[in-house]
Amino acid sequence: MTTEVLRSILLANKLGRVKVKWEHDVGENVENVIILGSGPAGLTAAIYSARANLNPLMIEGDEAGGQLMTTTEVENYPGFAKGIQGPELMMVTREQAARFGTRFITRNATKVDLSKRPFKIWIGEQLYQTQTLIISTGASAKYLGLPSEKTFLGRGVSACATCDGAFFKNQQVAVVGGGDTAMEEANFLTRFAAKVWIIHRRDSFRASKIMADRVLKNPKIEVIWNSTIEEVMGEGVVKSIKLKNLLTQKEQVMPMDGVFVAIGHKPNTDLFAGQLEMNDVGYLLTKGKTTYTSVPGVFAAGDVQDPNYRQAITAAGTGCMAAIDAERWLEANGGH
């Protein structure tokens, strides 16, 4: 498959026009390492484990590429002085992993059994077995569920101020939420935006007092209480929002250049419930400064174990760590 064809397929897949299907039947072989998930963490783990001659198999999911497939311009990933489109960054990283021999299955894992080695992963009825497993299934941002929100995703609607805040210099932006994440996002956005509006459905914040006080004292932030966004509007990009006051039921339209949804993330860990240790939100717990999970031979990288940073570059770093951890674990336990 040529670079040009791969590029067009990945970009078309981002727009929902094509479902990518790269299949590789491994039969009943026991793999050295299987990687679940194909964002920056998974693909970096694939590059490192492939270069270590572990011959990795990646189950990349029906929607390959992770959250960056819904991101337009990426300007904070090292090595791209002029920025790069999110899908293109994933494409070139995937090409790099494939160059060293990574094999890909573009389907979702449906069941796992981590009770003993070799670990078992199913895709429907097909069973795959592996000596080590790297989990890089990521986390999904929680959104409001508005059709118009999806329309403008990456075109003024975002769930990451650190990623996209710099695109809104001297503009008006709204932050939706009332927890610590919303407070952090709002404060960060004041570095760029002329005005930041916090839209909160209640009359008080859930955030810690210190974070809430910091927001309330910031002259560039104004809070709209007891309100929700009913619709995001614009032409190509966000131009305004429709607000509804939950006490009066009155609606109003406000000019707005960007909307940052800060109501939390959900780690994609349902598959591992009852088998791996997680925190109360569902993020996988790793040991110390490693990617080791509670099951020896199973490693976690990227947003699936990171509730704090959630950046492509930090995900890639832990993907590297997971591959090295897996390689060393195999050497120490009679594997590869």
C-alpha positions in Angstrom: 0.0 0.0 0.0 1.6 3.3 -1.0 2.0 6.3 1.3 -0.5 8.3 -0.8 -3.2 5.6 -0.6 -2.6 5.1 3.1 -2.8 8.9 3.7 -6.1 9.1 1.8 -7.6 6.1 3.6 -6.7 7.4 7.0 -8.0 10.9 6.3 -11.1 9.5 4.8 -11.5 7.2 7.8 -11.3 10.3 10.1 -14.2 11.8 8.2 -16.2 8.6 8.6 -16.2 7.7 4.9 -14.1 4.6 5.0 -13.6 1.8 7.6 -10.0 0.8 7.5 -9.5 -3.0 7.4 -5.9 -4.2 7.7 -6.2 -7.9 8.7 -3.5 -10.3 9.7 -4.4 -13.9 10.8 -2.0 -15.2 13.4 -3.7 -18.5 13.9 -3.0 -20.3 17.1 0.5 -18.8 17.7 1.5 -17.4 21.0 2.7 -13.9 20.5 5.6 -12.3 22.4 3.6 -9.1 22.8 0.1 -7.9 21.8 -0.6 -4.2 21.9 -4.2 -3.1 22.4 -4.8 0.4 21.1 -3.2 2.5 18.4 -2.8 6.1 19.6 0.6 7.6 20.3 1.2 5.2 23.2 0.4 2.1 21.4 2.3 3.0 18.2 5.4 4.0 20.1 5.3 0.7 22.0 5.0 -1.0 18.6 8.0 0.8 17.2 10.2 -0.1 20.2 9.0 -3.7 20.6 9.4 -4.3 16.8 12.9 -2.9 16.9 13.6 -5.3 19.8 12.6 -8.2 17.5 9.5 -9.0 19.5 7.4 -9.1 16.3 4.4 -7.3 17.9 0.8 -7.7 17.0 -1.3 -4.6 17.4 -5.1 -4.8 17.8 -5.7 -1.2 16.8 -9.5 -1.0 17.1 -12.2 -0.2 14.6 -11.3 3.5 14.9 -7.6 3.4 14.6 -5.4 6.3 15.7 -7.0 7.3 18.9 -8.1 10.8 19.9 -5.7 12.5 17.5 -7.9 11.3 14.6 -10.4 13.9 15.7 -7.7 16.7 16.1 -6.9 19.1 13.4 -3.7 21.0 13.9 -1.1 19.7 16.4 1.5 22.3 17.2 3.1 21.0 20.4 4.4 17.6 19.3 8.2 17.8 19.0 9.8 17.5 15.6 7.1 19.3 13.6 8.2 23.0 13.5 5.2 24.0 11.4 2.7 21.7 13.1 1.0 18.7 11.7 -2.6 17.4 11.3 -3.6 14.9 14.0 -4.5 12.1 11.5 -1.3 12.7 9.5 0.8 12.4 12.7 -0.9 9.0 13.4 -0.3 7.9 9.8 3.4 8.6 9.8 3.8 7.0 13.2 1.9 3.9 12.0 4.1 3.7 8.9 7.1 3.8 11.2 5.8 0.9 13.3 4.9 -1.1 10.1 8.4 -0.5 8.7 9.9 -2.5 11.5 7.4 -5.3 11.2 4.4 -4.5 13.4 1.3 -6.4 12.3 -2.1 -4.8 12.6 -5.7 -6.0 13.1 -8.1 -3.1 12.7 -10.9 -4.5 14.9 -11.8 -4.2 18.5 -10.9 -6.7 21.2 -14.1 -8.1 22.7 -12.9 -10.1 25.7 -9.7 -10.8 27.6 -8.5 -13.4 30.1 -5.5 -12.3 32.2 -5.8 -15.0 34.8 -2.8 -16.9 33.5 -0.1 -17.0 30.8 -0.4 -17.0 27.9 -2.9 -14.2 28.2 -6.0 -14.6 26.0 -7.6 -11.9 23.8 -10.6 -12.5 21.7 -11.9 -10.6 18.7 -15.3 -12.0 18.4 -14.8 -15.8 18.2 -11.1 -15.6 17.2 -8.7 -16.2 20.0 -5.2 -14.7 20.2 -2.6 -15.6 22.9 0.4 -13.6 24.1 3.2 -13.8 26.7 2.9 -10.1 27.4 0.2 -7.5 26.9 0.6 -3.7 26.5 -2.7 -1.9 27.1 -2.9 1.5 25.4 -6.7 1.8 24.9 -6.7 5.5 25.9 -9.5 7.5 27.5 -12.5 9.2 25.9 -13.4 12.8 26.7 -17.0 13.2 28.0 -19.0 15.5 25.8 -22.4 17.1 26.2 -24.1 14.9 23.6 -25.3 17.7 21.3 -25.4 17.0 17.6 -24.0 20.5 16.9 -21.1 19.7 19.3 -20.0 16.9 17.1 -20.4 19.1 14.0 -17.8 21.5 15.3 -15.4 19.1 17.0 -12.0 20.3 16.0 -13.5 23.4 14.6 -13.9 25.4 17.8 -15.1 22.6 20.1 -12.4 20.9 22.1 -11.9 18.9 25.3 -8.2 20.0 25.8 -7.2 23.5 26.5 -3.5 22.6 26.6 -3.8 21.2 23.1 -5.9 23.9 21.5 -5.8 27.0 23.7 -3.2 28.8 21.6 -5.6 28.9 18.6 -7.9 31.3 20.5 -5.7 34.3 21.0 -7.7 37.4 21.9 -11.0 35.6 21.3 -14.0 34.7 23.5 -14.2 31.1 24.7 -16.6 29.1 27.0 -15.6 26.4 29.4 -18.3 23.9 30.4 -18.0 22.3 33.8 -17.7 22.9 37.5 -14.9 20.6 38.8 -11.2 21.1 39.1 -10.6 20.2 35.5 -12.9 23.1 34.4 -11.1 25.5 36.7 -7.7 24.5 35.4 -8.8 24.8 31.8 -10.4 28.2 32.4 -7.3 29.6 34.1 -5.0 28.2 31.4 -7.1 29.7 28.6 -6.8 33.2 30.1 -3.2 33.2 28.8 -4.6 33.4 25.3 -8.3 34.3 25.2 -9.6 37.9 25.7 -12.5 36.5 27.8 -13.3 33.1 29.3 -16.9 32.3 30.3 -17.5 29.3 32.5 -20.9 27.7 31.9 -22.1 25.7 34.9 -25.4 24.0 35.4 -25.4 24.5 39.2 -25.1 27.5 41.5 -21.8 26.4 43.0 -18.7 24.6 41.9 -17.7 21.0 42.7 -14.1 22.1 42.5 -11.7 22.4 45.4 -12.0 25.7 47.2 -8.5 26.9 46.2 -9.2 26.2 42.5 -12.6 27.8 42.6 -11.2 30.9 44.4 -8.5 31.3 41.8 -11.2 31.3 39.0 -13.5 33.7 40.8 -10.7 36.2 41.4 -9.5 36.1 37.8 -10.6 39.3 36.0 -10.7 37.6 32.6 -13.1 34.9 33.8 -16.9 35.3 34.2 -19.2 32.5 35.4 -22.7 31.9 34.1 -24.5 29.9 36.8 -27.4 27.5 36.5 -27.1 27.3 32.7 -26.4 24.8 30.0 -25.4 25.0 26.3 -28.3 23.9 24.2 -26.6 24.4 20.8 -23.3 25.3 19.3 -23.7 27.4 16.2 -21.5 28.7 13.4 -20.4 28.5 9.8 -17.5 26.1 9.3 -16.2 27.2 12.8 -17.9 28.1 16.0 -19.4 31.6 16.0 -21.9 31.5 18.9 -23.7 29.3 21.5 -27.3 29.1 22.7 -27.6 29.1 26.4 -30.5 28.0 28.6 -31.0 29.2 32.1 -32.3 26.2 34.1 -34.1 28.4 36.7 -36.0 30.7 34.3 -35.9 28.4 31.2 -35.0 31.5 29.2 -32.6 31.1 26.2 -30.0 33.5 24.8 -27.5 33.4 22.1 -23.9 34.6 22.9 -21.1 35.2 20.4 -18.4 32.7 21.1 -15.2 31.6 19.2 -14.6 28.4 21.1 -16.1 25.9 23.5 -14.0 23.7 25.8 -15.9 20.8 27.4 -14.3 20.0 30.7 -16.7 17.5 32.3 -14.1 14.7 32.6 -12.7 11.7 30.8 -13.6 8.0 30.9 -10.7 5.6 30.6 -11.4 2.8 28.1 -11.0 0.0 30.6 -14.3 -1.8 30.7 -12.6 -4.8 29.1 -10.4 -5.3 32.1 -12.9 -4.8 35.0 -12.2 -7.3 37.8 -8.9 -8.4 36.3 -6.6 -5.3 36.8 -6.4 -2.8 39.6 -7.9 0.5 38.8 -8.6 3.8 40.6 -12.2 4.8 41.5 -12.7 6.4 38.1 -11.4 3.4 36.1 -7.8 4.4 35.3 -5.4 1.5 35.3 -2.9 1.6 38.2 0.8 1.2 37.4 3.6 0.5 39.9 6.1 3.2 40.8 7.8 4.8 37.8 7.0 1.8 35.6 4.2 0.7 33.3 3.7 -2.6 35.3 0.0 -3.2 36.2 -1.2 -5.5 39.0 -0.8 -8.6 36.7 2.8 -9.5 35.9 3.4 -9.4 32.2 0.6 -6.8 31.6 1.7 -3.2 31.0 -0.3 0.0 30.6 0.7 3.1 28.7 -0.9 6.4 27.7 -4.1 8.0 28.7 -5.5 4.7 30.0 -3.3 5.1 33.1 -2.8 8.9 33.0 -5.6 11.1 34.5 -3.2 14.1 34.8 -1.4 15.0 31.6 -3.2 13.4 28.7 -0.9 14.7 26.0 0.3 12.9 22.9 4.0 13.3 23.9 3.5 11.9 27.4 1.5 9.0 26.0 4.3 8.3 23.5 6.8 8.4 26.3 5.0 5.8 28.4 4.5 3.7 25.2 8.3 3.5 25.0 8.5 2.6 28.7 5.9 -0.2 28.2 7.8 -1.8 25.3 11.1 -1.7 27.3 9.4 -3.1 30.4 7.8 -5.9 28.3 11.1 -6.8 26.7 12.9 -7.0 30.0 10.1 -8.9 31.6 10.2 -11.5 28.8 14.0 -11.9 29.2 13.6 -12.4 32.9 10.8 -14.8 32.7 11.9 -17.2 29.9 10.1 -15.5 27.1 11.6 -14.1 24.0 
